[in-house]
Amino acid sequence: MGRKVLEVETKVQKLRALRLEDEAARKAAGTWGEMMVGEIIHESTKSVFVQVWKGLSRPDPFGERRTRYVGVSAVEWLAMTNWVKLRRAVGFTQSVIARDVSAEEAKKIVAVRIEAHVSGGYVVMNPAVSAS
């Protein structure tokens, strides 16, 4: 093996060790899980929908698959798809906020993001916020 190959293998091993350390620390703290948090923003109407889902496949209200994903409540899915339909899927941006978090940690992150958006003048389209 060449020197370059050994350097790459060493780098990969170091990165793997760091990842495993981080996972162990997060599991010990109770923040590790299989939930993801993201948001969809429609800038021209200053509206946002904060998403939570289970697994790596992000629920995509813009795609052809319009069925609900695991970890997404029926109420949330319906609200999100209706919100997207009203805006004809133009001008949206999507981002992932947190990955591999516990359900409890996801709830905390959602609350913080919603509060930040409300204080920033955005209309939060999540049903729980819309109802209050």
C-alpha positions as CSV (number, residue, x, y, z in Angstrom):
1,M,0.0,0.0,0.0
2,G,1.1,3.5,-0.7
3,R,1.6,6.3,1.7
4,K,-1.5,8.1,0.4
5,V,-3.7,5.1,1.0
6,L,-2.5,4.7,4.6
7,E,-3.1,8.4,5.2
8,V,-6.7,8.1,4.0
9,E,-7.3,5.0,6.1
10,T,-5.9,6.7,9.2
11,K,-8.1,9.7,8.5
12,V,-11.2,7.5,8.1
13,Q,-10.3,5.6,11.3
14,K,-9.9,8.9,13.3
15,L,-13.2,10.2,11.9
16,R,-15.0,7.0,12.8
17,A,-13.6,7.1,16.3
18,L,-14.8,10.7,16.7
19,R,-18.3,9.8,15.5
20,L,-18.5,6.8,17.8
21,E,-17.4,9.0,20.8
22,D,-20.1,11.6,19.9
23,E,-22.8,8.9,19.6
24,A,-21.8,7.4,23.0
25,A,-21.9,10.8,24.6
26,R,-25.3,11.6,23.1
27,K,-26.7,8.2,24.1
28,A,-25.5,8.8,27.7
29,A,-27.1,12.2,27.7
30,G,-30.4,10.8,26.3
31,T,-30.3,12.9,23.2
32,W,-29.5,10.2,20.7
33,G,-32.3,8.7,18.6
34,E,-33.7,8.2,15.1
35,M,-35.7,11.4,14.7
36,M,-34.8,14.3,12.3
37,V,-35.9,17.9,12.5
38,G,-36.1,20.2,9.5
39,E,-38.0,23.2,8.2
40,I,-39.6,24.5,5.0
41,I,-39.6,28.2,4.6
42,H,-41.7,30.2,2.1
43,E,-39.8,33.6,2.2
44,S,-42.3,35.7,0.1
45,T,-45.1,35.0,2.6
46,K,-42.8,34.8,5.6
47,S,-44.3,31.5,6.6
48,V,-42.6,28.3,7.9
49,F,-43.4,24.7,8.7
50,V,-41.1,22.9,11.2
51,Q,-41.0,19.2,10.4
52,V,-40.1,16.1,12.5
53,W,-39.7,12.7,11.0
54,K,-38.2,9.3,11.7
55,G,-35.3,8.0,9.6
56,L,-33.3,9.5,6.8
57,S,-36.0,9.9,4.2
58,R,-37.4,13.4,4.6
59,P,-41.2,13.8,4.1
60,D,-41.5,15.6,0.8
61,P,-44.8,17.4,0.3
62,F,-43.5,18.6,-3.1
63,G,-42.8,15.1,-4.6
64,E,-45.1,12.7,-6.3
65,R,-45.4,10.5,-3.2
66,R,-48.1,12.2,-1.2
67,T,-48.4,9.5,1.5
68,R,-47.6,10.1,5.1
69,Y,-44.2,9.1,6.4
70,V,-43.3,7.1,9.6
71,G,-43.1,9.4,12.5
72,V,-45.2,12.2,11.0
73,S,-48.7,12.6,12.4
74,A,-51.7,12.6,10.1
75,V,-52.6,16.1,11.3
76,E,-49.1,17.5,10.6
77,W,-48.9,15.9,7.2
78,L,-52.2,17.2,6.1
79,A,-51.4,20.7,7.3
80,M,-48.0,20.7,5.6
81,T,-49.3,19.4,2.2
82,N,-52.2,21.9,2.3
83,W,-49.9,24.7,3.0
84,V,-47.6,23.8,0.1
85,K,-50.6,23.4,-2.3
86,L,-51.8,26.9,-1.5
87,R,-48.4,28.3,-2.6
88,R,-48.0,26.1,-5.7
89,A,-44.6,24.9,-4.6
90,V,-42.7,28.0,-5.7
91,G,-40.2,29.8,-3.5
92,F,-39.7,27.2,-0.8
93,T,-36.4,26.4,0.8
94,Q,-35.8,23.3,2.9
95,S,-33.2,22.6,5.5
96,V,-32.3,20.0,8.1
97,I,-31.9,21.4,11.6
98,A,-31.0,18.3,13.6
99,R,-30.4,14.6,12.9
100,D,-30.3,11.5,15.0
101,V,-32.0,13.0,18.0
102,S,-34.5,11.5,20.5
103,A,-38.2,12.3,20.3
104,E,-37.9,14.3,23.4
105,E,-34.9,16.3,22.0
106,A,-36.8,16.8,18.7
107,K,-39.7,18.4,20.7
108,K,-37.3,20.8,22.4
109,I,-35.6,21.8,19.1
110,V,-39.0,22.3,17.4
111,A,-40.1,24.6,20.3
112,V,-36.9,26.7,20.0
113,R,-37.2,27.0,16.2
114,I,-40.8,27.9,16.4
115,E,-40.1,30.6,19.0
116,A,-37.3,32.0,16.9
117,H,-39.5,32.2,13.8
118,V,-42.3,33.8,15.6
119,S,-40.0,36.4,17.1
120,G,-38.6,36.9,13.6
121,G,-42.0,37.8,12.2
122,Y,-42.8,34.5,10.5
123,V,-46.1,32.8,10.5
124,V,-45.6,29.2,11.7
125,M,-47.9,26.9,9.9
126,N,-47.7,23.9,12.3
127,P,-51.2,23.0,13.5
128,A,-50.3,23.2,17.2
129,V,-49.1,26.8,16.7
130,S,-51.9,27.8,14.4
131,A,-54.5,26.5,16.9
132,S,-53.1,28.6,19.8
